[in-house]
């Protein structure tokens, strides 16, 4: 195995997951292995795929859905090389929009809607807590200038 050119089995072993797990994320469009020769069926995973898989598992541990993970990993135009700064800017904008929606919901929610609003708000709080934890980890990993 060349460094950064893994078969599915090697890739899975290096990450401590099963090949089925790798295949699942590939079928979900979260991993993008190379297929050097047409028709032979072998997929090759790179160091970039390793980094992406590590992020996927981190986000899942923080209770983000696959759809949310896909949105974070993929840029708005479908490009795969979004910078961390662009992702953080998008998160900040999304949080501002969410704050406005929450304020509107609080002022217009009827008593009959309150149980449903409570359930959704609880789920949102769990995800927001995971996001905050992830952001704290990110900030701790960035050296001060």
N, CA, C and O atoms as a GROMACS GRO file, in nm:
protein
  580
    1UNK      N    1   0.085  -0.119   0.000
    1UNK     CA    2   0.000   0.000   0.000
    1UNK      C    3   0.088   0.124   0.000
    1UNK      O    4   0.173   0.140   0.088
    2UNK      N    5   0.069   0.210  -0.098
    2UNK     CA    6   0.137   0.339  -0.098
    2UNK      C    7   0.073   0.426   0.009
    2UNK      O    8  -0.047   0.414   0.036
    3UNK      N    9   0.152   0.513   0.069
    3UNK     CA   10   0.095   0.606   0.167
    3UNK      C   11  -0.007   0.694   0.096
    3UNK      O   12   0.025   0.763  -0.001
    4UNK      N   13  -0.130   0.691   0.146
    4UNK     CA   14  -0.233   0.776   0.087
    4UNK      C   15  -0.304   0.712  -0.031
    4UNK      O   16  -0.382   0.779  -0.098
    5UNK      N   17  -0.279   0.586  -0.057
    5UNK     CA   18  -0.348   0.516  -0.164
    5UNK      C   19  -0.396   0.382  -0.107
    5UNK      O   20  -0.330   0.280  -0.123
    6UNK      N   21  -0.511   0.385  -0.041
    6UNK     CA   22  -0.561   0.271   0.033
    6UNK      C   23  -0.673   0.199  -0.043
    6UNK      O   24  -0.757   0.262  -0.108
    7UNK      N   25  -0.673   0.066  -0.034
    7UNK     CA   26  -0.791  -0.008  -0.077
    7UNK      C   27  -0.894   0.009   0.034
    7UNK      O   28  -0.862   0.061   0.141
    8UNK      N   29  -1.016  -0.034   0.010
    8UNK     CA   30  -1.121  -0.015   0.111
    8UNK      C   31  -1.086  -0.087   0.241
    8UNK      O   32  -1.111  -0.034   0.350
    9UNK      N   33  -1.029  -0.208   0.231
    9UNK     CA   34  -0.991  -0.282   0.352
    9UNK      C   35  -0.881  -0.214   0.430
    9UNK      O   36  -0.889  -0.202   0.552
   10UNK      N   37  -0.778  -0.168   0.360
   10UNK     CA   38  -0.668  -0.098   0.425
   10UNK      C   39  -0.716   0.033   0.487
   10UNK      O   40  -0.678   0.068   0.598
   11UNK      N   41  -0.800   0.102   0.413
   11UNK     CA   42  -0.854   0.229   0.460
   11UNK      C   43  -0.935   0.208   0.588
   11UNK      O   44  -0.920   0.281   0.686
   12UNK      N   45  -1.022   0.107   0.586
   12UNK     CA   46  -1.106   0.078   0.702
   12UNK      C   47  -1.020   0.042   0.823
   12UNK      O   48  -1.042   0.094   0.933
   13UNK      N   49  -0.921  -0.047   0.803
   13UNK     CA   50  -0.834  -0.087   0.914
   13UNK      C   51  -0.758   0.033   0.972
   13UNK      O   52  -0.743   0.044   1.094
   14UNK      N   53  -0.711   0.122   0.885
   14UNK     CA   54  -0.634   0.237   0.932
   14UNK      C   55  -0.717   0.331   1.018
   14UNK      O   56  -0.664   0.406   1.100
   15UNK      N   57  -0.849   0.328   0.999
   15UNK     CA   58  -0.939   0.416   1.075
   15UNK      C   59  -1.010   0.344   1.189
   15UNK      O   60  -1.078   0.406   1.270
   16UNK      N   61  -0.993   0.212   1.195
   16UNK     CA   62  -1.058   0.134   1.301
   16UNK      C   63  -1.208   0.119   1.279
   16UNK      O   64  -1.285   0.112   1.375
   17UNK      N   65  -1.250   0.115   1.152
   17UNK     CA   66  -1.391   0.094   1.118
   17UNK      C   67  -1.400  -0.026   1.023
   17UNK      O   68  -1.298  -0.076   0.976
   18UNK      N   69  -1.520  -0.069   0.996
   18UNK     CA   70  -1.538  -0.181   0.905
   18UNK      C   71  -1.544  -0.132   0.760
   18UNK      O   72  -1.577  -0.017   0.734
   19UNK      N   73  -1.511  -0.221   0.665
   19UNK     CA   74  -1.527  -0.184   0.524
   19UNK      C   75  -1.672  -0.146   0.490
   19UNK      O   76  -1.695  -0.063   0.403
   20UNK      N   77  -1.768  -0.208   0.558
   20UNK     CA   78  -1.910  -0.173   0.537
   20UNK      C   79  -1.936  -0.027   0.573
   20UNK      O   80  -2.013   0.041   0.505
   21UNK      N   81  -1.873   0.020   0.680
   21UNK     CA   82  -1.888   0.160   0.720
   21UNK      C   83  -1.833   0.252   0.613
   21UNK      O   84  -1.896   0.352   0.577
   22UNK      N   85  -1.715   0.220   0.562
   22UNK     CA   86  -1.654   0.301   0.455
   22UNK      C   87  -1.744   0.300   0.333
   22UNK      O   88  -1.768   0.404   0.271
   23UNK      N   89  -1.794   0.181   0.298
   23UNK     CA   90  -1.882   0.170   0.182
   23UNK      C   91  -2.009   0.252   0.201
   23UNK      O   92  -2.058   0.314   0.107
   24UNK      N   93  -2.064   0.252   0.321
   24UNK     CA   94  -2.185   0.329   0.351
   24UNK      C   95  -2.160   0.478   0.326
   24UNK      O   96  -2.240   0.543   0.258
   25UNK      N   97  -2.051   0.531   0.380
   25UNK     CA   98  -2.023   0.674   0.362
   25UNK      C   99  -1.993   0.707   0.216
   25UNK      O  100  -2.021   0.817   0.169
   26UNK      N  101  -1.935   0.612   0.144
   26UNK     CA  102  -1.909   0.632   0.002
   26UNK      C  103  -2.041   0.638  -0.074
   26UNK      O  104  -2.061   0.726  -0.158
   27UNK      N  105  -2.132   0.542  -0.045
   27UNK     CA  106  -2.262   0.542  -0.112
   27UNK      C  107  -2.344   0.666  -0.078
   27UNK      O  108  -2.426   0.711  -0.158
   28UNK      N  109  -2.323   0.721   0.041
   28UNK     CA  110  -2.395   0.842   0.083
   28UNK      C  111  -2.336   0.968   0.019
   28UNK      O  112  -2.391   1.077   0.034
   29UNK      N  113  -2.224   0.952  -0.051
   29UNK     CA  114  -2.162   1.067  -0.117
   29UNK      C  115  -2.074   1.151  -0.026
   29UNK      O  116  -2.038   1.263  -0.062
   30UNK      N  117  -2.039   1.098   0.091
   30UNK     CA  118  -1.955   1.173   0.183
   30UNK      C  119  -1.806   1.147   0.159
   30UNK      O  120  -1.722   1.231   0.193
   31UNK      N  121  -1.773   1.033   0.100
   31UNK     CA  122  -1.636   1.001   0.062
   31UNK      C  123  -1.632   0.987  -0.089
   31UNK      O  124  -1.728   0.941  -0.151
   32UNK      N  125  -1.520   1.026  -0.148
   32UNK     CA  126  -1.507   1.027  -0.294
   32UNK      C  127  -1.379   0.956  -0.337
   32UNK      O  128  -1.282   1.021  -0.375
   33UNK      N  129  -1.378   0.820  -0.330
   33UNK     CA  130  -1.257   0.747  -0.368
   33UNK      C  131  -1.231   0.757  -0.518
   33UNK      O  132  -1.321   0.783  -0.599
   34UNK      N  133  -1.105   0.735  -0.553
   34UNK     CA  134  -1.067   0.734  -0.693
   34UNK      C  135  -1.082   0.593  -0.748
   34UNK      O  136  -1.065   0.495  -0.675
   35UNK      N  137  -1.114   0.583  -0.876
   35UNK     CA  138  -1.116   0.454  -0.945
   35UNK      C  139  -1.022   0.468  -1.064
   35UNK      O  140  -1.063   0.511  -1.172
   36UNK      N  141  -0.893   0.432  -1.044
   36UNK     CA  142  -0.793   0.458  -1.146
   36UNK      C  143  -0.820   0.390  -1.281
   36UNK      O  144  -0.796   0.451  -1.385
   37UNK      N  145  -0.869   0.269  -1.280
   37UNK     CA  146  -0.895   0.200  -1.407
   37UNK      C  147  -1.044   0.172  -1.417
   37UNK      O  148  -1.105   0.116  -1.326
   38UNK      N  149  -1.102   0.212  -1.528
   38UNK     CA  150  -1.245   0.194  -1.549
   38UNK      C  151  -1.281   0.045  -1.547
   38UNK      O  152  -1.216  -0.036  -1.612
   39UNK      N  153  -1.385   0.012  -1.473
   39UNK     CA  154  -1.442  -0.121  -1.481
   39UNK      C  155  -1.381  -0.227  -1.391
   39UNK      O  156  -1.438  -0.336  -1.381
   40UNK      N  157  -1.268  -0.200  -1.324
   40UNK     CA  158  -1.214  -0.307  -1.241
   40UNK      C  159  -1.276  -0.310  -1.103
   40UNK      O  160  -1.260  -0.409  -1.032
   41UNK      N  161  -1.347  -0.207  -1.063
   41UNK     CA  162  -1.423  -0.207  -0.939
   41UNK      C  163  -1.347  -0.168  -0.815
   41UNK      O  164  -1.409  -0.146  -0.711
   42UNK      N  165  -1.216  -0.157  -0.820
   42UNK     CA  166  -1.140  -0.119  -0.702
   42UNK      C  167  -1.145   0.031  -0.681
   42UNK      O  168  -1.127   0.109  -0.774
   43UNK      N  169  -1.169   0.068  -0.556
   43UNK     CA  170  -1.166   0.210  -0.520
   43UNK      C  171  -1.042   0.235  -0.438
   43UNK      O  172  -1.002   0.150  -0.358
   44UNK      N  173  -0.982   0.350  -0.455
   44UNK     CA  174  -0.864   0.386  -0.378
   44UNK      C  175  -0.894   0.512  -0.299
   44UNK      O  176  -0.940   0.613  -0.353
   45UNK      N  177  -0.866   0.504  -0.169
   45UNK     CA  178  -0.890   0.615  -0.077
   45UNK      C  179  -0.757   0.685  -0.048
   45UNK      O  180  -0.652   0.621  -0.042
   46UNK      N  181  -0.764   0.816  -0.031
   46UNK     CA  182  -0.645   0.899  -0.013
   46UNK      C  183  -0.637   0.953   0.130
   46UNK      O  184  -0.726   0.931   0.212
   47UNK      N  185  -0.530   1.024   0.157
   47UNK     CA  186  -0.517   1.093   0.287
   47UNK      C  187  -0.629   1.195   0.304
   47UNK      O  188  -0.678   1.216   0.415
   48UNK      N  189  -0.670   1.259   0.195
   48UNK     CA  190  -0.782   1.353   0.201
   48UNK      C  191  -0.910   1.283   0.246
   48UNK      O  192  -0.988   1.338   0.324
   49UNK      N  193  -0.930   1.160   0.196
   49UNK     CA  194  -1.046   1.081   0.240
   49UNK      C  195  -1.033   1.045   0.387
   49UNK      O  196  -1.133   1.043   0.459
   50UNK      N  197  -0.911   1.016   0.432
   50UNK     CA  198  -0.888   0.987   0.576
   50UNK      C  199  -0.928   1.106   0.661
   50UNK      O  200  -0.998   1.092   0.761
   51UNK      N  201  -0.884   1.226   0.620
   51UNK     CA  202  -0.918   1.347   0.695
   51UNK      C  203  -1.068   1.369   0.696
   51UNK      O  204  -1.127   1.405   0.798
   52UNK      N  205  -1.130   1.347   0.580
   52UNK     CA  206  -1.274   1.366   0.567
   52UNK      C  207  -1.350   1.267   0.656
   52UNK      O  208  -1.447   1.304   0.721
   53UNK      N  209  -1.304   1.141   0.660
   53UNK     CA  210  -1.368   1.039   0.743
   53UNK      C  211  -1.354   1.074   0.891
   53UNK      O  212  -1.447   1.053   0.970
   54UNK      N  213  -1.240   1.128   0.929
   54UNK     CA  214  -1.219   1.170   1.068
   54UNK      C  215  -1.318   1.281   1.104
   54UNK      O  216  -1.376   1.280   1.212
   55UNK      N  217  -1.336   1.377   1.014
   55UNK     CA  218  -1.433   1.484   1.036
   55UNK      C  219  -1.575   1.428   1.046
   55UNK      O  220  -1.652   1.469   1.133
   56UNK      N  221  -1.609   1.336   0.957
   56UNK     CA  222  -1.743   1.275   0.958
   56UNK      C  223  -1.770   1.212   1.093
   56UNK      O  224  -1.876   1.234   1.152
   57UNK      N  225  -1.675   1.132   1.143
   57UNK     CA  226  -1.694   1.065   1.272
   57UNK      C  227  -1.702   1.167   1.386
   57UNK      O  228  -1.779   1.148   1.480
   58UNK      N  229  -1.624   1.274   1.378
   58UNK     CA  230  -1.630   1.379   1.480
   58UNK      C  231  -1.767   1.445   1.480
   58UNK      O  232  -1.827   1.465   1.586
   59UNK      N  233  -1.817   1.480   1.362
   59UNK     CA  234  -1.947   1.543   1.352
   59UNK      C  235  -2.058   1.449   1.400
   59UNK      O  236  -2.152   1.493   1.467
   60UNK      N  237  -2.046   1.321   1.367
   60UNK     CA  238  -2.148   1.226   1.412
   60UNK      C  239  -2.147   1.213   1.564
   60UNK      O  240  -2.252   1.200   1.626
   61UNK      N  241  -2.029   1.215   1.622
   61UNK     CA  242  -2.019   1.208   1.768
   61UNK      C  243  -2.086   1.329   1.833
   61UNK      O  244  -2.129   1.323   1.948
   62UNK      N  245  -2.093   1.439   1.758
   62UNK     CA  246  -2.157   1.561   1.806
   62UNK      C  247  -2.305   1.565   1.771
   62UNK      O  248  -2.371   1.668   1.786
   63UNK      N  249  -2.357   1.451   1.723
   63UNK     CA  250  -2.501   1.433   1.695
   63UNK      C  251  -2.551   1.510   1.573
   63UNK      O  252  -2.669   1.544   1.566
   64UNK      N  253  -2.463   1.539   1.476
   64UNK     CA  254  -2.509   1.602   1.353
   64UNK      C  255  -2.559   1.493   1.258
   64UNK      O  256  -2.503   1.384   1.255
   65UNK      N  257  -2.663   1.523   1.182
   65UNK     CA  258  -2.717   1.426   1.087
   65UNK      C  259  -2.625   1.418   0.964
   65UNK      O  260  -2.540   1.504   0.943
   66UNK      N  261  -2.644   1.313   0.884
   66UNK     CA  262  -2.565   1.299   0.762
   66UNK      C  263  -2.587   1.417   0.668
   66UNK      O  264  -2.494   1.462   0.602
   67UNK      N  265  -2.708   1.465   0.662
   67UNK     CA  266  -2.738   1.581   0.577
   67UNK      C  267  -2.661   1.704   0.626
   67UNK      O  268  -2.605   1.778   0.546
   68UNK      N  269  -2.660   1.726   0.757
   68UNK     CA  270  -2.587   1.840   0.811
   68UNK      C  271  -2.436   1.826   0.787
   68UNK      O  272  -2.368   1.924   0.756
   69UNK      N  273  -2.386   1.704   0.801
   69UNK     CA  274  -2.244   1.679   0.776
   69UNK      C  275  -2.211   1.707   0.630
   69UNK      O  276  -2.109   1.770   0.600
   70UNK      N  277  -2.296   1.662   0.540
   70UNK     CA  278  -2.275   1.685   0.397
   70UNK      C  279  -2.272   1.835   0.368
   70UNK      O  280  -2.188   1.882   0.292
   71UNK      N  281  -2.363   1.911   0.430
   71UNK     CA  282  -2.366   2.056   0.409
   71UNK      C  283  -2.239   2.122   0.458
   71UNK      O  284  -2.189   2.216   0.396
   72UNK      N  285  -2.187   2.075   0.569
   72UNK     CA  286  -2.065   2.133   0.623
   72UNK      C  287  -1.945   2.099   0.534
   72UNK      O  288  -1.861   2.185   0.508
   73UNK      N  289  -1.938   1.975   0.487
   73UNK     CA  290  -1.823   1.931   0.409
   73UNK      C  291  -1.823   1.982   0.265
   73UNK      O  292  -1.717   1.998   0.206
   74UNK      N  293  -1.940   2.006   0.210
   74UNK     CA  294  -1.949   2.050   0.070
   74UNK      C  295  -1.978   2.199   0.064
   74UNK      O  296  -2.057   2.251   0.143
   75UNK      N  297  -1.915   2.267  -0.028
   75UNK     CA  298  -1.937   2.410  -0.042
   75UNK      C  299  -2.073   2.437  -0.107
   75UNK      O  300  -2.131   2.346  -0.165
   76UNK      N  301  -2.125   2.560  -0.098
   76UNK     CA  302  -2.255   2.592  -0.156
   76UNK      C  303  -2.263   2.563  -0.306
   76UNK      O  304  -2.368   2.524  -0.354
   77UNK      N  305  -2.154   2.582  -0.379
   77UNK     CA  306  -2.155   2.558  -0.523
   77UNK      C  307  -2.124   2.416  -0.560
   77UNK      O  308  -2.106   2.385  -0.678
   78UNK      N  309  -2.116   2.327  -0.462
   78UNK     CA  310  -2.086   2.188  -0.489
   78UNK      C  311  -1.937   2.159  -0.498
   78UNK      O  312  -1.899   2.046  -0.529
   79UNK      N  313  -1.852   2.259  -0.473
   79UNK     CA  314  -1.709   2.236  -0.477
   79UNK      C  315  -1.667   2.168  -0.348
   79UNK      O  316  -1.724   2.194  -0.242
   80UNK      N  317  -1.568   2.081  -0.358
   80UNK     CA  318  -1.525   2.002  -0.243
   80UNK      C  319  -1.411   2.068  -0.166
   80UNK      O  320  -1.369   2.014  -0.063
   81UNK      N  321  -1.359   2.181  -0.212
   81UNK     CA  322  -1.242   2.239  -0.148
   81UNK      C  323  -1.273   2.370  -0.074
   81UNK      O  324  -1.198   2.467  -0.084
   82UNK      N  325  -1.382   2.371  -0.002
   82UNK     CA  326  -1.419   2.486   0.079
   82UNK      C  327  -1.319   2.501   0.194
   82UNK      O  328  -1.282   2.403   0.258
   83UNK      N  329  -1.277   2.622   0.219
   83UNK     CA  330  -1.182   2.645   0.328
   83UNK      C  331  -1.257   2.643   0.462
   83UNK      O  332  -1.379   2.659   0.468
   84UNK      N  333  -1.180   2.624   0.567
   84UNK     CA  334  -1.237   2.624   0.702
   84UNK      C  335  -1.300   2.760   0.731
   84UNK      O  336  -1.404   2.767   0.796
   85UNK      N  337  -1.237   2.867   0.684
   85UNK     CA  338  -1.289   3.002   0.707
   85UNK      C  339  -1.427   3.016   0.643
   85UNK      O  340  -1.519   3.070   0.705
   86UNK      N  341  -1.442   2.966   0.520
   86UNK     CA  342  -1.572   2.974   0.452
   86UNK      C  343  -1.678   2.895   0.527
   86UNK      O  344  -1.792   2.939   0.539
   87UNK      N  345  -1.641   2.779   0.577
   87UNK     CA  346  -1.736   2.697   0.652
   87UNK      C  347  -1.779   2.770   0.779
   87UNK      O  348  -1.897   2.773   0.812
   88UNK      N  349  -1.683   2.830   0.849
   88UNK     CA  350  -1.716   2.901   0.973
   88UNK      C  351  -1.801   3.025   0.945
   88UNK      O  352  -1.890   3.057   1.023
   89UNK      N  353  -1.774   3.094   0.834
   89UNK     CA  354  -1.858   3.208   0.798
   89UNK      C  355  -2.001   3.164   0.770
   89UNK      O  356  -2.096   3.231   0.810
   90UNK      N  357  -2.015   3.052   0.701
   90UNK     CA  358  -2.148   3.000   0.671
   90UNK      C  359  -2.221   2.960   0.799
   90UNK      O  360  -2.341   2.985   0.813
   91UNK      N  361  -2.149   2.897   0.893
   91UNK     CA  362  -2.208   2.859   1.021
   91UNK      C  363  -2.256   2.984   1.094
   91UNK      O  364  -2.366   2.985   1.150
   92UNK      N  365  -2.174   3.090   1.095
   92UNK     CA  366  -2.212   3.215   1.163
   92UNK      C  367  -2.338   3.275   1.101
   92UNK      O  368  -2.427   3.320   1.172
   93UNK      N  369  -2.346   3.276   0.967
   93UNK     CA  370  -2.466   3.327   0.899
   93UNK      C  371  -2.589   3.242   0.931
   93UNK      O  372  -2.697   3.295   0.956
   94UNK      N  373  -2.571   3.111   0.929
   94UNK     CA  374  -2.682   3.021   0.962
   94UNK      C  375  -2.732   3.043   1.105
   94UNK      O  376  -2.852   3.038   1.131
   95UNK      N  377  -2.638   3.068   1.197
   95UNK     CA  378  -2.677   3.092   1.336
   95UNK      C  379  -2.754   3.224   1.349
   95UNK      O  380  -2.849   3.232   1.427
   96UNK      N  381  -2.714   3.325   1.274
   96UNK     CA  382  -2.789   3.452   1.276
   96UNK      C  383  -2.931   3.432   1.226
   96UNK      O  384  -3.027   3.481   1.286
   97UNK      N  385  -2.945   3.359   1.114
   97UNK     CA  386  -3.079   3.332   1.060
   97UNK      C  387  -3.163   3.252   1.160
   97UNK      O  388  -3.282   3.277   1.177
   98UNK      N  389  -3.100   3.155   1.224
   98UNK     CA  390  -3.170   3.073   1.323
   98UNK      C  391  -3.216   3.158   1.441
   98UNK      O  392  -3.327   3.140   1.491
   99UNK      N  393  -3.132   3.249   1.485
   99UNK     CA  394  -3.170   3.337   1.596
   99UNK      C  395  -3.294   3.420   1.561
   99UNK      O  396  -3.383   3.435   1.644
  100UNK      N  397  -3.300   3.473   1.439
  100UNK     CA  398  -3.416   3.550   1.396
  100UNK      C  399  -3.541   3.462   1.390
  100UNK      O  400  -3.649   3.505   1.432
  101UNK      N  401  -3.526   3.340   1.339
  101UNK     CA  402  -3.641   3.248   1.332
  101UNK      C  403  -3.693   3.212   1.471
  101UNK      O  404  -3.814   3.202   1.493
  102UNK      N  405  -3.601   3.194   1.565
  102UNK     CA  406  -3.642   3.162   1.702
  102UNK      C  407  -3.720   3.278   1.762
  102UNK      O  408  -3.823   3.257   1.827
  103UNK      N  409  -3.673   3.399   1.742
  103UNK     CA  410  -3.744   3.516   1.794
  103UNK      C  411  -3.883   3.527   1.734
  103UNK      O  412  -3.978   3.558   1.804
  104UNK      N  413  -3.894   3.503   1.604
  104UNK     CA  414  -4.025   3.508   1.537
  104UNK      C  415  -4.116   3.398   1.591
  104UNK      O  416  -4.235   3.422   1.613
  105UNK      N  417  -4.063   3.279   1.611
  105UNK     CA  418  -4.142   3.166   1.660
  105UNK      C  419  -4.192   3.192   1.801
  105UNK      O  420  -4.307   3.162   1.834
  106UNK      N  421  -4.106   3.247   1.884
  106UNK     CA  422  -4.146   3.276   2.023
  106UNK      C  423  -4.263   3.373   2.029
  106UNK      O  424  -4.351   3.359   2.114
  107UNK      N  425  -4.263   3.470   1.940
  107UNK     CA  426  -4.368   3.572   1.945
  107UNK      C  427  -4.498   3.525   1.879
  107UNK      O  428  -4.605   3.580   1.906
  108UNK      N  429  -4.490   3.423   1.792
  108UNK     CA  430  -4.611   3.383   1.719
  108UNK      C  431  -4.662   3.243   1.753
  108UNK      O  432  -4.765   3.201   1.698
  109UNK      N  433  -4.595   3.171   1.840
  109UNK     CA  434  -4.637   3.034   1.871
  109UNK      C  435  -4.764   3.034   1.954
  109UNK      O  436  -4.775   3.104   2.055
  110UNK      N  437  -4.860   2.954   1.911
  110UNK     CA  438  -4.985   2.941   1.986
  110UNK      C  439  -4.966   2.836   2.096
  110UNK      O  440  -4.875   2.754   2.088
  111UNK      N  441  -5.052   2.840   2.198
  111UNK     CA  442  -5.041   2.740   2.306
  111UNK      C  443  -5.049   2.596   2.254
  111UNK      O  444  -4.988   2.506   2.312
  112UNK      N  445  -5.123   2.572   2.147
  112UNK     CA  446  -5.136   2.437   2.092
  112UNK      C  447  -5.005   2.389   2.030
  112UNK      O  448  -4.980   2.268   2.024
  113UNK      N  449  -4.921   2.481   1.983
  113UNK     CA  450  -4.794   2.445   1.919
  113UNK      C  451  -4.681   2.423   2.020
  113UNK      O  452  -4.576   2.370   1.983
  114UNK      N  453  -4.701   2.462   2.144
  114UNK     CA  454  -4.592   2.460   2.240
  114UNK      C  455  -4.527   2.323   2.262
  114UNK      O  456  -4.405   2.317   2.270
  115UNK      N  457  -4.603   2.212   2.271
  115UNK     CA  458  -4.535   2.082   2.288
  115UNK      C  459  -4.443   2.048   2.171
  115UNK      O  460  -4.332   1.998   2.191
  116UNK      N  461  -4.487   2.075   2.049
  116UNK     CA  462  -4.404   2.046   1.931
  116UNK      C  463  -4.283   2.138   1.929
  116UNK      O  464  -4.172   2.094   1.897
  117UNK      N  465  -4.302   2.264   1.963
  117UNK     CA  466  -4.192   2.359   1.966
  117UNK      C  467  -4.089   2.315   2.070
  117UNK      O  468  -3.969   2.327   2.047
  118UNK      N  469  -4.136   2.265   2.184
  118UNK     CA  470  -4.045   2.218   2.289
  118UNK      C  471  -3.960   2.102   2.240
  118UNK      O  472  -3.840   2.099   2.265
  119UNK      N  473  -4.020   2.007   2.171
  119UNK     CA  474  -3.947   1.891   2.119
  119UNK      C  475  -3.840   1.935   2.019
  119UNK      O  476  -3.725   1.894   2.029
  120UNK      N  477  -3.879   2.017   1.924
  120UNK     CA  478  -3.785   2.064   1.822
  120UNK      C  479  -3.675   2.149   1.886
  120UNK      O  480  -3.558   2.137   1.849
  121UNK      N  481  -3.712   2.233   1.982
  121UNK     CA  482  -3.613   2.318   2.049
  121UNK      C  483  -3.513   2.233   2.128
  121UNK      O  484  -3.395   2.266   2.133
  122UNK      N  485  -3.560   2.125   2.189
  122UNK     CA  486  -3.470   2.036   2.263
  122UNK      C  487  -3.370   1.969   2.169
  122UNK      O  488  -3.251   1.961   2.201
  123UNK      N  489  -3.417   1.921   2.055
  123UNK     CA  490  -3.327   1.860   1.956
  123UNK      C  491  -3.227   1.963   1.904
  123UNK      O  492  -3.109   1.934   1.889
  124UNK      N  493  -3.275   2.084   1.878
  124UNK     CA  494  -3.187   2.190   1.828
  124UNK      C  495  -3.081   2.225   1.933
  124UNK      O  496  -2.966   2.250   1.899
  125UNK      N  497  -3.121   2.226   2.059
  125UNK     CA  498  -3.026   2.256   2.167
  125UNK      C  499  -2.918   2.149   2.175
  125UNK      O  500  -2.801   2.181   2.196
  126UNK      N  501  -2.956   2.023   2.158
  126UNK     CA  502  -2.856   1.916   2.160
  126UNK      C  503  -2.755   1.933   2.046
  126UNK      O  504  -2.635   1.916   2.066
  127UNK      N  505  -2.804   1.967   1.928
  127UNK     CA  506  -2.714   1.988   1.814
  127UNK      C  507  -2.629   2.112   1.834
  127UNK      O  508  -2.511   2.113   1.800
  128UNK      N  509  -2.688   2.218   1.889
  128UNK     CA  510  -2.613   2.341   1.913
  128UNK      C  511  -2.504   2.318   2.017
  128UNK      O  512  -2.395   2.373   2.006
  129UNK      N  513  -2.533   2.238   2.118
  129UNK     CA  514  -2.433   2.205   2.219
  129UNK      C  515  -2.316   2.131   2.155
  129UNK      O  516  -2.200   2.158   2.186
  130UNK      N  517  -2.348   2.036   2.067
  130UNK     CA  518  -2.242   1.964   1.995
  130UNK      C  519  -2.160   2.058   1.909
  130UNK      O  520  -2.038   2.047   1.904
  131UNK      N  521  -2.227   2.151   1.840
  131UNK     CA  522  -2.158   2.248   1.756
  131UNK      C  523  -2.067   2.337   1.840
  131UNK      O  524  -1.953   2.364   1.802
  132UNK      N  525  -2.117   2.382   1.955
  132UNK     CA  526  -2.035   2.466   2.044
  132UNK      C  527  -1.910   2.390   2.090
  132UNK      O  528  -1.800   2.445   2.093
  133UNK      N  529  -1.928   2.264   2.125
  133UNK     CA  530  -1.816   2.181   2.167
  133UNK      C  531  -1.714   2.166   2.054
  133UNK      O  532  -1.593   2.173   2.076
  134UNK      N  533  -1.765   2.146   1.933
  134UNK     CA  534  -1.678   2.134   1.816
  134UNK      C  535  -1.602   2.264   1.791
  134UNK      O  536  -1.483   2.260   1.760
  135UNK      N  537  -1.669   2.377   1.803
  135UNK     CA  538  -1.604   2.507   1.783
  135UNK      C  539  -1.499   2.534   1.889
  135UNK      O  540  -1.393   2.589   1.859
  136UNK      N  541  -1.526   2.495   2.014
  136UNK     CA  542  -1.427   2.511   2.121
  136UNK      C  543  -1.304   2.429   2.090
  136UNK      O  544  -1.191   2.476   2.107
  137UNK      N  545  -1.324   2.304   2.044
  137UNK     CA  546  -1.211   2.219   2.007
  137UNK      C  547  -1.132   2.281   1.893
  137UNK      O  548  -1.009   2.281   1.896
  138UNK      N  549  -1.202   2.334   1.794
  138UNK     CA  550  -1.135   2.400   1.682
  138UNK      C  551  -1.050   2.517   1.731
  138UNK      O  552  -0.935   2.532   1.691
  139UNK      N  553  -1.108   2.600   1.816
  139UNK     CA  554  -1.034   2.716   1.867
  139UNK      C  555  -0.913   2.674   1.950
  139UNK      O  556  -0.809   2.740   1.945
  140UNK      N  557  -0.925   2.566   2.026
  140UNK     CA  558  -0.813   2.519   2.106
  140UNK      C  559  -0.700   2.466   2.018
  140UNK      O  560  -0.583   2.472   2.057
  141UNK      N  561  -0.734   2.415   1.901
  141UNK     CA  562  -0.633   2.359   1.809
  141UNK      C  563  -0.561   2.465   1.728
  141UNK      O  564  -0.455   2.439   1.670
  142UNK      N  565  -0.617   2.586   1.723
  142UNK     CA  566  -0.556   2.694   1.643
  142UNK      C  567  -0.457   2.769   1.733
  142UNK      O  568  -0.495   2.824   1.836
  143UNK      N  569  -0.330   2.772   1.693
  143UNK     CA  570  -0.231   2.843   1.774
  143UNK      C  571  -0.256   2.993   1.773
  143UNK      O  572  -0.298   3.050   1.672
  144UNK      N  573  -0.230   3.057   1.886
  144UNK     CA  574  -0.240   3.202   1.896
  144UNK      C  575  -0.124   3.265   1.823
  144UNK      O  576  -0.012   3.214   1.827
  145UNK      N  577  -0.150   3.375   1.756
  145UNK     CA  578  -0.045   3.444   1.680
  145UNK      C  579   0.026   3.542   1.767
  145UNK      O  580   0.118   3.610   1.721
   0.00000   0.00000   0.00000
